[in-house]
Amino acid sequence: MIDAHCHLGPGLRAQAPFGPLFKADTAESLVALLDEVDIERAVIFAPSWQGGWDDTDFNDPAYERANAAVAEAVNAHPDRFIGFGRVNPKFGSAAVAELERCFGEYSFRGLKLDNEADGFYPTDLRLLGPLAELVRANKGAIIVHTGFHPCEPLIFLPLAQAFPDVPLILGHMGGRILIDAVITAQHASNVYLETSGQMPGYIARAVKAVGADRVIFGTDIPFNIPSVETERIRSIGLPAEDLAKITEGNISKILRITAKMPAVA
Amino acid sequence: MPVIDAHVHMGPGLANHASPPLLRAEKAEEVIEIFDRSGIDKGCTFAPLIEGGDFDDYEYEKSNRFIYEASKSYPDRIIGYCRVNPNLGQQPLDEMARCHDEYGFKGLKLHPDWEYFYMHGPTVRPVLDRAADYGWPVIFHTGYYPLSHPTLAFPLADAYPTINFMLAHLSYRHTADAIVVAQRCPNVYLEPSGNATATAIGEVLRTLGPGKLVYGSDLPYTDPRDVMDKIRLQPGITSEDIDLIFGGTLSRLLGMDGRPGTRRESTRERTAAR
């Protein structure tokens, strides 16, 4: 199994008011969580930065320290972790420079964006365009957090359509507004729906609507209970072939992951 | 070039609003007077929302009839638009047929937030199928998440390529998203009525050009001259831009510009011709 949605890093310690359920602030703690549920590899990226001060907490609005921590974890476990960079597009050229570091220095494979946490407009391609160009140049993928406003799925359609060759993974497949995630996927063939936290009936509906080729397994560890996420995807009665695509095949194809090669290219 | 207002409310429903609108527009004469003093030649005119009280017209049948009568009294000034509640099943379809066949209306107004339906939801689809048959442009109230957020127009614009959609109020605080929708969808236009800011209007002009902005006021809830000034006083705007915005584009969408082929023949007309 490959997990397309995991958080790691010191930022997890500063999460408030809803802290993570489990410890994943170090590579070892996250590996232990994955081992329990037989997840072989995981795409990992920083959690949302939720404020703080340098002397007491974790001060990292530009995700520079968070990305460095992800890189360290990937270096320690290249066969387990695939790194994604996280930036706040509002920082403009500084965000572009940080993403360049993520691909160049850290050999990350994609970009995580969350406008609910970081407050940017997903339709503002003036800010997102240069980041998506970098992802395209590095043959990576983008995963975004989706759900209710301000991160409703259709708001990402312009980005998906402007970069049709960049895979865009809708984290949580829109949550309660699954229907709009499905519509987004139907309007852009590069859009994929990711399962973390989603209700089992909705995952089944998503597979029916867009096909197993466009659905990707993710857990959102450490904010979700690992075994709940893995059991859910197995419990909805998917044919084995579809299940394999969702839990491994699709993300492997997108990120060109092979069994033998280390996760870092 | 005649000045056409894309967003005018009129009718007895206005008398039952909890807080009265700025201007009086319960009678056709009152609306014509506002038109005259504002320099408006014609207005796309439809019912106000039904706010309860003694005027019981949740199906908009009395309201549409009132618009029809006003359009008969002032055929050169009042362009009748149909308003329906898509959640009421067959009734809105029957009412649309009456508005088209009997009243000769030219367009459709829908309000997702007031009538409570998702702009791209299932109840609105039969209504839009019918609007496509009639060759009507459709003006949507937009601006509130989740029912009338402008990005919900993406699937609609795609599913109904022959319908020209106008997103009213520049989608309020979601103007940035409305701009992206209009940019990507050839059949989506933006309309700045009500309290769209001059800055938002300027952004539309800079990013989309004058051809995607269709003047509308939301009379009588605001004074049309206020909206007009926010457009006319934009820095750098030309008289050609103003002609397009204040009626040039809209007359094309309504098939009134005399150019052949701009208004599509409806299914009903094609059937009748055979």
Interface residues (C-beta under 8 A of the other chain):
Chain A: Y121 T123 D124 L125 F148 H149 P150 E152 L154 I155 L157 P158 Q161 I177 D180 I183 H187
Chain B: H120 Y145 P146 H149 T151 L152 F154 P155 D158 A176 D177 I179 V180 R184
